[in-house]
Amino acid sequence: MREKMQRFMWGRYGNDSFNQVLLAVAFISLLLSFVGGGIFYILATIVMGYAYFRMFSRNISRRSAENQKFLQRTRKLRGLLGKKKMEWAQRKNYHIYKCPNCRQKLRVPRGRGRIAISCRKCGNEFIKKS
């Protein structure tokens, strides 16, 4: 069975970032269709159909161009989410403060008591609890 699936998918585009977002939107629309009515069901069906069309397409260059355009348009949002994810992962070991003068973010290790923090950007020094 696995070999048949591999032969079927040979030369087809497959899944990418844009498809993952489309399938997530379709799933959310499908959940909303239980509350909001038929319009969300129709939207979910259309979006899911387009996602599967992209997945099984043999026009790889066109699907790749669509994905690159999607990645370019969402670059800033993905960068912001990546920074927030990194800050959230470091919250156990570090405090993140903003300089009161220039608003630069500064990372300070936790558990050091009250310390003087100096901003590398503007040279301002302020005291905070770590």
N, CA, C and O atoms as a printed pandas DataFrame, in Angstrom:
     atom_number atom_name residue_name chain_id  residue_number  x_coord  y_coord  z_coord
0              1         N          MET        A               1    0.833   -1.199    0.000
1              2        CA          MET        A               1    0.000    0.000    0.000
2              3         C          MET        A               1    0.872    1.255    0.000
3              4         O          MET        A               1    0.586    2.235   -0.688
4              5         N          ARG        A               2    1.950    1.195    0.797
5              6        CA          ARG        A               2    2.828    2.361    0.889
6              7         C          ARG        A               2    3.502    2.642   -0.458
7              8         O          ARG        A               2    3.670    3.798   -0.846
8              9         N          GLU        A               3    3.882    1.583   -1.159
9             10        CA          GLU        A               3    4.507    1.762   -2.467
10            11         C          GLU        A               3    3.537    2.388   -3.468
11            12         O          GLU        A               3    3.936    3.210   -4.293
12            13         N          LYS        A               4    2.267    2.000   -3.394
13            14        CA          LYS        A               4    1.268    2.584   -4.291
14            15         C          LYS        A               4    1.118    4.080   -4.029
15            16         O          LYS        A               4    1.007    4.879   -4.959
16            17         N          MET        A               5    1.117    4.444   -2.747
17            18        CA          MET        A               5    1.002    5.863   -2.399
18            19         C          MET        A               5    2.233    6.633   -2.883
19            20         O          MET        A               5    2.109    7.750   -3.386
20            21         N          GLN        A               6    3.401    6.048   -2.734
21            22        CA          GLN        A               6    4.613    6.716   -3.198
22            23         C          GLN        A               6    4.605    6.875   -4.717
23            24         O          GLN        A               6    5.010    7.919   -5.228
24            25         N          ARG        A               7    4.156    5.867   -5.435
25            26        CA          ARG        A               7    4.066    5.988   -6.892
26            27         C          ARG        A               7    3.040    7.043   -7.299
27            28         O          ARG        A               7    3.248    7.776   -8.266
28            29         N          PHE        A               8    1.930    7.118   -6.557
29            30        CA          PHE        A               8    0.906    8.117   -6.864
30            31         C          PHE        A               8    1.437    9.529   -6.642
31            32         O          PHE        A               8    1.157   10.429   -7.434
32            33         N          MET        A               9    2.203    9.728   -5.570
33            34        CA          MET        A               9    2.705   11.062   -5.240
34            35         C          MET        A               9    3.950   11.441   -6.042
35            36         O          MET        A               9    4.383   12.591   -5.966
36            37         N          TRP        A              10    4.537   10.528   -6.801
37            38        CA          TRP        A              10    5.724   10.837   -7.585
38            39         C          TRP        A              10    5.410   11.931   -8.610
39            40         O          TRP        A              10    4.493   11.785   -9.418
40            41         N          GLY        A              11    6.168   13.014   -8.574
41            42        CA          GLY        A              11    5.962   14.110   -9.503
42            43         C          GLY        A              11    4.885   15.085   -9.077
43            44         O          GLY        A              11    4.523   15.976   -9.846
44            45         N          ARG        A              12    4.375   14.937   -7.889
45            46        CA          ARG        A              12    3.359   15.859   -7.385
46            47         C          ARG        A              12    3.984   16.784   -6.366
47            48         O          ARG        A              12    5.056   16.497   -5.833
48            49         N          TYR        A              13    3.315   17.902   -6.090
49            50        CA          TYR        A              13    3.916   18.946   -5.271
50            51         C          TYR        A              13    4.004   18.575   -3.796
51            52         O          TYR        A              13    5.069   18.734   -3.201
52            53         N          GLY        A              14    2.948   18.096   -3.193
53            54        CA          GLY        A              14    2.970   17.728   -1.784
54            55         C          GLY        A              14    2.543   18.873   -0.882
55            56         O          GLY        A              14    1.807   19.765   -1.304
56            57         N          ASN        A              15    3.004   18.845    0.354
57            58        CA          ASN        A              15    2.574   19.804    1.366
58            59         C          ASN        A              15    3.663   20.846    1.599
59            60         O          ASN        A              15    4.852   20.537    1.523
60            61         N          ASP        A              16    3.251   22.085    1.883
61            62        CA          ASP        A              16    4.188   23.158    2.206
62            63         C          ASP        A              16    3.548   24.085    3.239
63            64         O          ASP        A              16    2.470   23.786    3.753
64            65         N          SER        A              17    4.194   25.196    3.543
65            66        CA          SER        A              17    3.705   26.119    4.574
66            67         C          SER        A              17    2.344   26.705    4.213
67            68         O          SER        A              17    1.459   26.799    5.063
68            69         N          PHE        A              18    2.179   27.093    2.965
69            70        CA          PHE        A              18    0.912   27.683    2.535
70            71         C          PHE        A              18   -0.219   26.666    2.667
71            72         O          PHE        A              18   -1.320   27.014    3.095
72            73         N          ASN        A              19    0.048   25.413    2.302
73            74        CA          ASN        A              19   -0.967   24.368    2.450
74            75         C          ASN        A              19   -1.332   24.145    3.911
75            76         O          ASN        A              19   -2.504   23.936    4.226
76            77         N          GLN        A              20   -0.364   24.187    4.797
77            78        CA          GLN        A              20   -0.644   23.994    6.210
78            79         C          GLN        A              20   -1.563   25.084    6.738
79            80         O          GLN        A              20   -2.469   24.809    7.525
80            81         N          VAL        A              21   -1.332   26.325    6.306
81            82        CA          VAL        A              21   -2.198   27.431    6.727
82            83         C          VAL        A              21   -3.596   27.256    6.135
83            84         O          VAL        A              21   -4.597   27.476    6.817
84            85         N          LEU        A              22   -3.658   26.861    4.867
85            86        CA          LEU        A              22   -4.974   26.643    4.246
86            87         C          LEU        A              22   -5.764   25.559    4.972
87            88         O          LEU        A              22   -6.963   25.715    5.203
88            89         N          LEU        A              23   -5.105   24.474    5.329
89            90        CA          LEU        A              23   -5.798   23.393    6.032
90            91         C          LEU        A              23   -6.212   23.825    7.439
91            92         O          LEU        A              23   -7.259   23.401    7.927
92            93         N          ALA        A              24   -5.407   24.662    8.097
93            94        CA          ALA        A              24   -5.786   25.180    9.415
94            95         C          ALA        A              24   -7.013   26.088    9.298
95            96         O          ALA        A              24   -7.920   26.017   10.127
96            97         N          VAL        A              25   -7.039   26.939    8.269
97            98        CA          VAL        A              25   -8.197   27.814    8.050
98            99         C          VAL        A              25   -9.437   26.980    7.750
99           100         O          VAL        A              25  -10.528   27.298    8.223
100          101         N          ALA        A              26   -9.275   25.917    6.967
101          102        CA          ALA        A              26  -10.407   25.050    6.657
102          103         C          ALA        A              26  -10.921   24.358    7.916
103          104         O          ALA        A              26  -12.131   24.234    8.107
104          105         N          PHE        A              27  -10.019   23.914    8.765
105          106        CA          PHE        A              27  -10.433   23.247    9.999
106          107         C          PHE        A              27  -11.169   24.208   10.932
107          108         O          PHE        A              27  -12.189   23.845   11.517
108          109         N          ILE        A              28  -10.661   25.422   11.070
109          110        CA          ILE        A              28  -11.317   26.425   11.922
110          111         C          ILE        A              28  -12.684   26.781   11.348
111          112         O          ILE        A              28  -13.654   26.928   12.092
112          113         N          SER        A              29  -12.760   26.921   10.028
113          114        CA          SER        A              29  -14.053   27.219    9.400
114          115         C          SER        A              29  -15.038   26.073    9.610
115          116         O          SER        A              29  -16.233   26.295    9.801
116          117         N          LEU        A              30  -14.525   24.858    9.571
117          118        CA          LEU        A              30  -15.388   23.703    9.799
118          119         C          LEU        A              30  -15.918   23.689   11.233
119          120         O          LEU        A              30  -17.079   23.354   11.466
120          121         N          LEU        A              31  -15.066   24.052   12.189
121          122        CA          LEU        A              31  -15.534   24.148   13.581
122          123         C          LEU        A              31  -16.555   25.269   13.745
123          124         O          LEU        A              31  -17.537   25.114   14.471
124          125         N          LEU        A              32  -16.327   26.397   13.073
125          126        CA          LEU        A              32  -17.264   27.510   13.154
126          127         C          LEU        A              32  -18.590   27.200   12.456
127          128         O          LEU        A              32  -19.612   27.817   12.758
128          129         N          SER        A              33  -18.572   26.249   11.527
129          130        CA          SER        A              33  -19.813   25.930   10.817
130          131         C          SER        A              33  -20.849   25.293   11.742
131          132         O          SER        A              33  -22.047   25.360   11.466
132          133         N          PHE        A              34  -20.400   24.677   12.838
133          134        CA          PHE        A              34  -21.356   24.112   13.787
134          135         C          PHE        A              34  -22.118   25.209   14.520
135          136         O          PHE        A              34  -23.268   25.018   14.917
136          137         N          VAL        A              35  -21.460   26.375   14.700
137          138        CA          VAL        A              35  -22.083   27.489   15.414
138          139         C          VAL        A              35  -22.681   28.502   14.446
139          140         O          VAL        A              35  -23.803   28.970   14.644
140          141         N          GLY        A              36  -21.929   28.840   13.396
141          142        CA          GLY        A              36  -22.294   29.954   12.535
142          143         C          GLY        A              36  -23.149   29.632   11.345
143          144         O          GLY        A              36  -23.694   30.548   10.728
144          145         N          GLY        A              37  -23.294   28.391   10.993
145          146        CA          GLY        A              37  -24.162   28.064    9.878
146          147         C          GLY        A              37  -23.412   27.591    8.644
147          148         O          GLY        A              37  -22.233   27.241    8.703
148          149         N          GLY        A              38  -24.123   27.589    7.533
149          150        CA          GLY        A              38  -23.646   26.990    6.300
150          151         C          GLY        A              38  -22.561   27.740    5.573
151          152         O          GLY        A              38  -21.816   27.139    4.800
152          153         N          ILE        A              39  -22.445   29.042    5.796
153          154        CA          ILE        A              39  -21.438   29.816    5.070
154          155         C          ILE        A              39  -20.034   29.357    5.440
155          156         O          ILE        A              39  -19.151   29.315    4.583
156          157         N          PHE        A              40  -19.818   29.014    6.704
157          158        CA          PHE        A              40  -18.502   28.541    7.127
158          159         C          PHE        A              40  -18.220   27.154    6.575
159          160         O          PHE        A              40  -17.070   26.826    6.282
160          161         N          TYR        A              41  -19.260   26.334    6.428
161          162        CA          TYR        A              41  -19.087   25.005    5.844
162          163         C          TYR        A              41  -18.676   25.112    4.379
163          164         O          TYR        A              41  -17.802   24.384    3.910
164          165         N          ILE        A              42  -19.315   26.022    3.675
165          166        CA          ILE        A              42  -18.969   26.238    2.263
166          167         C          ILE        A              42  -17.547   26.761    2.143
167          168         O          ILE        A              42  -16.789   26.313    1.282
168          169         N          LEU        A              43  -17.178   27.709    3.003
169          170        CA          LEU        A              43  -15.814   28.240    3.000
170          171         C          LEU        A              43  -14.797   27.139    3.297
171          172         O          LEU        A              43  -13.761   27.056    2.636
172          173         N          ALA        A              44  -15.086   26.298    4.283
173          174        CA          ALA        A              44  -14.184   25.200    4.632
174          175         C          ALA        A              44  -14.022   24.237    3.468
175          176         O          ALA        A              44  -12.916   23.769    3.201
176          177         N          THR        A              45  -15.101   23.940    2.781
177          178        CA          THR        A              45  -15.048   23.019    1.647
178          179         C          THR        A              45  -14.210   23.593    0.514
179          180         O          THR        A              45  -13.402   22.883   -0.085
180          181         N          ILE        A              46  -14.398   24.870    0.219
181          182        CA          ILE        A              46  -13.647   25.508   -0.869
182          183         C          ILE        A              46  -12.157   25.572   -0.532
183          184         O          ILE        A              46  -11.315   25.240   -1.366
184          185         N          VAL        A              47  -11.834   25.997    0.683
185          186        CA          VAL        A              47  -10.428   26.123    1.079
186          187         C          VAL        A              47   -9.756   24.758    1.123
187          188         O          VAL        A              47   -8.611   24.618    0.692
188          189         N          MET        A              48  -10.452   23.750    1.637
189          190        CA          MET        A              48   -9.877   22.406    1.699
190          191         C          MET        A              48   -9.692   21.833    0.287
191          192         O          MET        A              48   -8.698   21.161    0.012
192          193         N          GLY        A              49  -10.634   22.098   -0.585
193          194        CA          GLY        A              49  -10.499   21.648   -1.971
194          195         C          GLY        A              49   -9.295   22.276   -2.646
195          196         O          GLY        A              49   -8.566   21.596   -3.368
196          197         N          TYR        A              50   -9.074   23.573   -2.419
197          198        CA          TYR        A              50   -7.919   24.251   -3.002
198          199         C          TYR        A              50   -6.616   23.705   -2.415
199          200         O          TYR        A              50   -5.631   23.549   -3.137
200          201         N          ALA        A              51   -6.603   23.414   -1.115
201          202        CA          ALA        A              51   -5.401   22.862   -0.481
202          203         C          ALA        A              51   -5.063   21.494   -1.079
203          204         O          ALA        A              51   -3.897   21.213   -1.356
204          205         N          TYR        A              52   -6.069   20.647   -1.278
205          206        CA          TYR        A              52   -5.805   19.339   -1.875
206          207         C          TYR        A              52   -5.424   19.459   -3.345
207          208         O          TYR        A              52   -4.611   18.678   -3.841
208          209         N          PHE        A              53   -6.004   20.428   -4.044
209          210        CA          PHE        A              53   -5.602   20.682   -5.429
210          211         C          PHE        A              53   -4.124   21.040   -5.490
211          212         O          PHE        A              53   -3.396   20.537   -6.346
212          213         N          ARG        A              54   -3.675   21.913   -4.578
213          214        CA          ARG        A              54   -2.261   22.298   -4.546
214          215         C          ARG        A              54   -1.383   21.094   -4.193
215          216         O          ARG        A              54   -0.304   20.916   -4.759
216          217         N          MET        A              55   -1.852   20.279   -3.261
217          218        CA          MET        A              55   -1.054   19.148   -2.801
218          219         C          MET        A              55   -0.829   18.117   -3.906
219          220         O          MET        A              55    0.269   17.572   -4.020
220          221         N          PHE        A              56   -1.840   17.844   -4.713
221          222        CA          PHE        A              56   -1.739   16.819   -5.745
222          223         C          PHE        A              56   -1.371   17.381   -7.116
223          224         O          PHE        A              56   -1.371   16.646   -8.103
224          225         N          SER        A              57   -1.062   18.660   -7.187
225          226        CA          SER        A              57   -0.741   19.295   -8.452
226          227         C          SER        A              57    0.595   18.793   -8.994
227          228         O          SER        A              57    1.518   18.494   -8.235
228          229         N          ARG        A              58    0.678   18.709  -10.308
229          230        CA          ARG        A              58    1.935   18.344  -10.959
230          231         C          ARG        A              58    2.700   19.580  -11.435
231          232         O          ARG        A              58    3.838   19.463  -11.889
232          233         N          ASN        A              59    2.096   20.747  -11.337
233          234        CA          ASN        A              59    2.758   21.989  -11.734
234          235         C          ASN        A              59    3.570   22.498  -10.543
235          236         O          ASN        A              59    3.148   23.414   -9.837
236          237         N          ILE        A              60    4.721   21.903  -10.334
237          238        CA          ILE        A              60    5.525   22.165   -9.143
238          239         C          ILE        A              60    6.048   23.593   -9.126
239          240         O          ILE        A              60    6.072   24.217   -8.065
240          241         N          SER        A              61    6.466   24.126  -10.262
241          242        CA          SER        A              61    7.040   25.482  -10.277
242          243         C          SER        A              61    5.997   26.524   -9.874
243          244         O          SER        A              61    6.315   27.467   -9.149
244          245         N          ARG        A              62    4.781   26.365  -10.327
245          246        CA          ARG        A              62    3.732   27.333   -9.979
246          247         C          ARG        A              62    3.366   27.257   -8.498
247          248         O          ARG        A              62    3.199   28.288   -7.846
248          249         N          ARG        A              63    3.238   26.029   -7.959
249          250        CA          ARG        A              63    2.929   25.869   -6.535
250          251         C          ARG        A              63    4.067   26.397   -5.668
251          252         O          ARG        A              63    3.825   26.986   -4.614
252          253         N          SER        A              64    5.290   26.191   -6.100
253          254        CA          SER        A              64    6.439   26.710   -5.358
254          255         C          SER        A              64    6.442   28.232   -5.364
255          256         O          SER        A              64    6.759   28.854   -4.350
256          257         N          ALA        A              65    6.095   28.838   -6.493
257          258        CA          ALA        A              65    6.020   30.301   -6.571
258          259         C          ALA        A              65    4.922   30.840   -5.649
259          260         O          ALA        A              65    5.104   31.877   -5.013
260          261         N          GLU        A              66    3.794   30.146   -5.575
261          262        CA          GLU        A              66    2.721   30.555   -4.660
262          263         C          GLU        A              66    3.205   30.501   -3.215
263          264         O          GLU        A              66    2.919   31.402   -2.426
264          265         N          ASN        A              67    3.940   29.444   -2.867
265          266        CA          ASN        A              67    4.444   29.309   -1.509
266          267         C          ASN        A              67    5.465   30.398   -1.199
267          268         O          ASN        A              67    5.455   30.944   -0.096
268          269         N          GLN        A              68    6.344   30.727   -2.143
269          270        CA          GLN        A              68    7.331   31.778   -1.923
270          271         C          GLN        A              68    6.660   33.139   -1.724
271          272         O          GLN        A              68    7.090   33.929   -0.884
272          273         N          LYS        A              69    5.617   33.407   -2.490
273          274        CA          LYS        A              69    4.882   34.658   -2.326
274          275         C          LYS        A              69    4.230   34.733   -0.945
275          276         O          LYS        A              69    4.243   35.780   -0.297
276          277         N          PHE        A              70    3.655   33.600   -0.499
277          278        CA          PHE        A              70    3.064   33.531    0.836
278          279         C          PHE        A              70    4.123   33.776    1.915
279          280         O          PHE        A              70    3.886   34.526    2.862
280          281         N          LEU        A              71    5.281   33.147    1.771
281          282        CA          LEU        A              71    6.349   33.311    2.753
282          283         C          LEU        A              71    6.868   34.744    2.791
283          284         O          LEU        A              71    7.202   35.248    3.863
284          285         N          GLN        A              72    6.939   35.408    1.639
285          286        CA          GLN        A              72    7.373   36.811    1.605
286          287         C          GLN        A              72    6.372   37.715    2.310
287          288         O          GLN        A              72    6.766   38.625    3.040
288          289         N          ARG        A              73    5.097   37.475    2.102
289          290        CA          ARG        A              73    4.073   38.336    2.711
290          291         C          ARG        A              73    3.933   38.123    4.209
291          292         O          ARG        A              73    3.484   39.025    4.917
292          293         N          THR        A              74    4.307   36.957    4.706
293          294        CA          THR        A              74    4.157   36.673    6.134
294          295         C          THR        A              74    5.489   36.693    6.882
295          296         O          THR        A              74    5.556   36.257    8.031
296          297         N          ARG        A              75    6.553   37.195    6.243
297          298        CA          ARG        A              75    7.876   37.186    6.852
298          299         C          ARG        A              75    7.930   37.976    8.151
299          300         O          ARG        A              75    8.489   37.497    9.137
300          301         N          LYS        A              76    7.364   39.167    8.171
301          302        CA          LYS        A              76    7.403   40.004    9.381
302          303         C          LYS        A              76    6.632   39.357   10.522
303          304         O          LYS        A              76    7.093   39.356   11.663
304          305         N          LEU        A              77    5.468   38.811   10.222
305          306        CA          LEU        A              77    4.660   38.168   11.254
306          307         C          LEU        A              77    5.368   36.933   11.810
307          308         O          LEU        A              77    5.377   36.720   13.022
308          309         N          ARG        A              78    5.960   36.120   10.936
309          310        CA          ARG        A              78    6.674   34.935   11.397
310          311         C          ARG        A              78    7.893   35.323   12.231
311          312         O          ARG        A              78    8.211   34.641   13.205
312          313         N          GLY        A              79    8.587   36.417   11.865
313          314        CA          GLY        A              79    9.723   36.885   12.653
314          315         C          GLY        A              79    9.298   37.348   14.029
315          316         O          GLY        A              79    9.957   37.039   15.022
316          317         N          LEU        A              80    8.198   38.088   14.098
317          318        CA          LEU        A              80    7.684   38.560   15.380
318          319         C          LEU        A              80    7.263   37.385   16.264
319          320         O          LEU        A              80    7.569   37.362   17.456
320          321         N          LEU        A              81    6.565   36.417   15.683
321          322        CA          LEU        A              81    6.152   35.244   16.456
322          323         C          LEU        A              81    7.355   34.424   16.912
323          324         O          LEU        A              81    7.341   33.852   18.002
324          325         N          GLY        A              82    8.389   34.368   16.087
325          326        CA          GLY        A              82    9.599   33.650   16.471
326          327         C          GLY        A              82   10.308   34.309   17.642
327          328         O          GLY        A              82   10.809   33.624   18.534
328          329         N          LYS        A              83   10.352   35.641   17.642
329          330        CA          LYS        A              83   10.970   36.371   18.759
330          331         C          LYS        A              83   10.179   36.155   20.048
331          332         O          LYS        A              83   10.760   35.919   21.107
332          333         N          LYS        A              84    8.870   36.236   19.955
333          334        CA          LYS        A              84    8.035   36.032   21.142
334          335         C          LYS        A              84    8.179   34.606   21.667
335          336         O          LYS        A              84    8.192   34.386   22.878
336          337         N          LYS        A              85    8.286   33.646   20.764
337          338        CA          LYS        A              85    8.467   32.258   21.171
338          339         C          LYS        A              85    9.798   32.081   21.898
339          340         O          LYS        A              85    9.876   31.364   22.896
340          341         N          MET        A              86   10.844   32.738   21.393
341          342        CA          MET        A              86   12.153   32.643   22.032
342          343         C          MET        A              86   12.132   33.306   23.415
343          344         O          MET        A              86   12.693   32.764   24.368
344          345         N          GLU        A              87   11.491   34.469   23.528
345          346        CA          GLU        A              87   11.377   35.136   24.823
346          347         C          GLU        A              87   10.606   34.260   25.813
347          348         O          GLU        A              87   10.977   34.170   26.983
348          349         N          TRP        A              88    9.550   33.625   25.352
349          350        CA          TRP        A              88    8.733   32.786   26.219
350          351         C          TRP        A              88    9.531   31.572   26.696
351          352         O          TRP        A              88    9.378   31.140   27.838
352          353         N          ALA        A              89   10.376   31.025   25.831
353          354        CA          ALA        A              89   11.180   29.857   26.205
354          355         C          ALA        A              89   12.259   30.231   27.222
355          356         O          ALA        A              89   12.668   29.388   28.020
356          357         N          GLN        A              90   12.726   31.483   27.205
357          358        CA          GLN        A              90   13.796   31.918   28.100
358          359         C          GLN        A              90   13.283   32.522   29.397
359          360         O          GLN        A              90   14.086   32.988   30.205
360          361         N          ARG        A              91   11.996   32.529   29.621
361          362        CA          ARG        A              91   11.437   33.222   30.780
362          363         C          ARG        A              91   11.843   32.601   32.108
363          364         O          ARG        A              91   11.813   33.294   33.126
364          365         N          LYS        A              92   12.221   31.329   32.147
365          366        CA          LYS        A              92   12.628   30.698   33.391
366          367         C          LYS        A              92   14.001   31.179   33.844
367          368         O          LYS        A              92   14.257   31.272   35.044
368          369         N          ASN        A              93   14.874   31.481   32.912
369          370        CA          ASN        A              93   16.249   31.828   33.240
370          371         C          ASN        A              93   16.560   33.320   33.158
371          372         O          ASN        A              93   17.547   33.777   33.735
372          373         N          TYR        A              94   15.741   34.075   32.457
373          374        CA          TYR        A              94   16.050   35.490   32.228
374          375         C          TYR        A              94   14.818   36.375   32.408
375          376         O          TYR        A              94   13.690   35.964   32.136
376          377         N          HIS        A              95   15.063   37.608   32.877
377          378        CA          HIS        A              95   14.078   38.692   32.824
378          379         C          HIS        A              95   14.399   39.512   31.595
379          380         O          HIS        A              95   15.566   39.660   31.233
380          381         N          ILE        A              96   13.383   40.043   30.952
381          382        CA          ILE        A              96   13.605   40.930   29.823
382          383         C          ILE        A              96   13.011   42.272   30.180
383          384         O          ILE        A              96   11.801   42.404   30.363
384          385         N          TYR        A              97   13.883   43.278   30.280
385          386        CA          TYR        A              97   13.482   44.634   30.609
386          387         C          TYR        A              97   13.707   45.541   29.407
387          388         O          TYR        A              97   14.498   45.235   28.515
388          389         N          LYS        A              98   12.996   46.661   29.403
389          390        CA          LYS        A              98   13.223   47.678   28.387
390          391         C          LYS        A              98   13.934   48.854   29.031
391          392         O          LYS        A              98   13.620   49.254   30.152
392          393         N          CYS        A              99   14.889   49.394   28.309
393          394        CA          CYS        A              99   15.597   50.573   28.790
394          395         C          CYS        A              99   14.604   51.736   28.854
395          396         O          CYS        A              99   13.891   51.984   27.882
396          397         N          PRO        A             100   14.545   52.456   29.982
397          398        CA          PRO        A             100   13.589   53.564   30.078
398          399         C          PRO        A             100   13.938   54.733   29.156
399          400         O          PRO        A             100   13.080   55.566   28.862
400          401         N          ASN        A             101   15.179   54.799   28.702
401          402        CA          ASN        A             101   15.614   55.906   27.856
402          403         C          ASN        A             101   15.343   55.641   26.372
403          404         O          ASN        A             101   14.719   56.462   25.699
404          405         N          CYS        A             102   15.811   54.491   25.860
405          406        CA          CYS        A             102   15.730   54.235   24.420
406          407         C          CYS        A             102   14.805   53.075   24.051
407          408         O          CYS        A             102   14.636   52.786   22.866
408          409         N          ARG        A             103   14.210   52.414   25.022
409          410        CA          ARG        A             103   13.262   51.307   24.834
410          411         C          ARG        A             103   13.911   50.045   24.246
411          412         O          ARG        A             103   13.209   49.181   23.720
412          413         N          GLN        A             104   15.241   49.932   24.330
413          414        CA          GLN        A             104   15.946   48.736   23.890
414          415         C          GLN        A             104   15.657   47.597   24.859
415          416         O          GLN        A             104   15.650   47.809   26.071
416          417         N          LYS        A             105   15.415   46.383   24.339
417          418        CA          LYS        A             105   15.166   45.236   25.201
418          419         C          LYS        A             105   16.501   44.713   25.733
419          420         O          LYS        A             105   17.471   44.561   24.990
420          421         N          LEU        A             106   16.523   44.441   27.045
421          422        CA          LEU        A             106   17.724   43.940   27.703
422          423         C          LEU        A             106   17.386   42.653   28.438
423          424         O          LEU        A             106   16.368   42.573   29.126
424          425         N          ARG        A             107   18.235   41.650   28.294
425          426        CA          ARG        A             107   18.019   40.361   28.937
426          427         C          ARG        A             107   18.939   40.257   30.153
427          428         O          ARG        A             107   20.154   40.424   30.044
428          429         N          VAL        A             108   18.334   39.975   31.323
429          430        CA          VAL        A             108   19.067   39.923   32.586
430          431         C          VAL        A             108   18.810   38.563   33.230
431          432         O          VAL        A             108   17.662   38.118   33.276
432          433         N          PRO        A             109   19.865   37.880   33.737
433          434        CA          PRO        A             109   19.643   36.590   34.382
434          435         C          PRO        A             109   18.824   36.730   35.660
435          436         O          PRO        A             109   18.963   37.712   36.390
436          437         N          ARG        A             110   17.979   35.752   35.924
437          438        CA          ARG        A             110   17.141   35.762   37.121
438          439         C          ARG        A             110   17.954   35.376   38.355
439          440         O          ARG        A             110   19.004   34.742   38.252
440          441         N          GLY        A             111   17.444   35.772   39.529
441          442        CA          GLY        A             111   17.996   35.323   40.798
442          443         C          GLY        A             111   19.269   36.024   41.233
443          444         O          GLY        A             111   20.028   35.450   42.015
444          445         N          ARG        A             112   19.541   37.226   40.771
445          446        CA          ARG        A             112   20.747   37.956   41.157
446          447         C          ARG        A             112   20.454   39.095   42.129
447          448         O          ARG        A             112   21.358   39.844   42.499
448          449         N          GLY        A             113   19.196   39.227   42.542
449          450        CA          GLY        A             113   18.825   40.322   43.446
450          451         C          GLY        A             113   18.680   41.631   42.685
451          452         O          GLY        A             113   18.424   41.638   41.481
452          453         N          ARG        A             114   18.848   42.735   43.401
453          454        CA          ARG        A             114   18.777   44.055   42.762
454          455         C          ARG        A             114   20.122   44.342   42.108
455          456         O          ARG        A             114   21.165   44.312   42.762
456          457         N          ILE        A             115   20.081   44.619   40.805
457          458        CA          ILE        A             115   21.322   44.870   40.087
458          459         C          ILE        A             115   21.193   46.128   39.245
459          460         O          ILE        A             115   20.093   46.541   38.879
460          461         N          ALA        A             116   22.327   46.723   38.949
461          462        CA          ALA        A             116   22.378   47.887   38.059
462          463         C          ALA        A             116   22.533   47.374   36.629
463          464         O          ALA        A             116   23.483   46.657   36.314
464          465         N          ILE        A             117   21.605   47.744   35.785
465          466        CA          ILE        A             117   21.612   47.309   34.386
466          467         C          ILE        A             117   22.009   48.499   33.534
467          468         O          ILE        A             117   21.418   49.573   33.645
468          469         N          SER        A             118   23.003   48.312   32.690
469          470        CA          SER        A             118   23.406   49.396   31.789
470          471         C          SER        A             118   23.043   49.007   30.358
471          472         O          SER        A             118   23.315   47.895   29.904
472          473         N          CYS        A             119   22.433   49.937   29.681
473          474        CA          CYS        A             119   21.995   49.724   28.312
474          475         C          CYS        A             119   23.200   49.810   27.386
475          476         O          CYS        A             119   23.992   50.747   27.478
476          477         N          ARG        A             120   23.339   48.839   26.502
477          478        CA          ARG        A             120   24.459   48.846   25.562
478          479         C          ARG        A             120   24.249   49.843   24.433
479          480         O          ARG        A             120   25.211   50.290   23.808
480          481         N          LYS        A             121   23.008   50.190   24.175
481          482        CA          LYS        A             121   22.725   51.082   23.054
482          483         C          LYS        A             121   22.959   52.545   23.416
483          484         O          LYS        A             121   23.627   53.270   22.679
484          485         N          CYS        A             122   22.407   52.980   24.558
485          486        CA          CYS        A             122   22.498   54.406   24.901
486          487         C          CYS        A             122   23.390   54.670   26.117
487          488         O          CYS        A             122   23.718   55.824   26.391
488          489         N          GLY        A             123   23.790   53.624   26.851
489          490        CA          GLY        A             123   24.645   53.811   28.017
490          491         C          GLY        A             123   23.906   54.171   29.289
491          492         O          GLY        A             123   24.546   54.379   30.320
492          493         N          ASN        A             124   22.597   54.254   29.260
493          494        CA          ASN        A             124   21.808   54.579   30.439
494          495         C          ASN        A             124   21.905   53.444   31.459
495          496         O          ASN        A             124   21.917   52.273   31.082
496          497         N          GLU        A             125   21.975   53.782   32.744
497          498        CA          GLU        A             125   22.049   52.770   33.795
498          499         C          GLU        A             125   20.837   52.919   34.697
499          500         O          GLU        A             125   20.479   54.026   35.101
500          501         N          PHE        A             126   20.208   51.786   35.010
501          502        CA          PHE        A             126   19.046   51.793   35.897
502          503         C          PHE        A             126   19.092   50.544   36.746
503          504         O          PHE        A             126   19.781   49.580   36.413
504          505         N          ILE        A             127   18.344   50.563   37.862
505          506        CA          ILE        A             127   18.374   49.468   38.834
506          507         C          ILE        A             127   17.044   48.722   38.784
507          508         O          ILE        A             127   15.973   49.327   38.827
508          509         N          LYS        A             128   17.136   47.396   38.691
509          510        CA          LYS        A             128   15.950   46.538   38.671
510          511         C          LYS        A             128   16.245   45.271   39.467
511          512         O          LYS        A             128   17.403   44.931   39.711
512          513         N          LYS        A             129   15.195   44.588   39.861
513          514        CA          LYS        A             129   15.324   43.305   40.543
514          515         C          LYS        A             129   15.342   42.195   39.496
515          516         O          LYS        A             129   14.489   42.148   38.609
516          517         N          SER        A             130   16.321   41.307   39.611
517          518        CA          SER        A             130   16.415   40.243   38.595
518          519         C          SER        A             130   15.735   38.966   39.041
519          520         O          SER        A             130   15.725   37.981   38.303
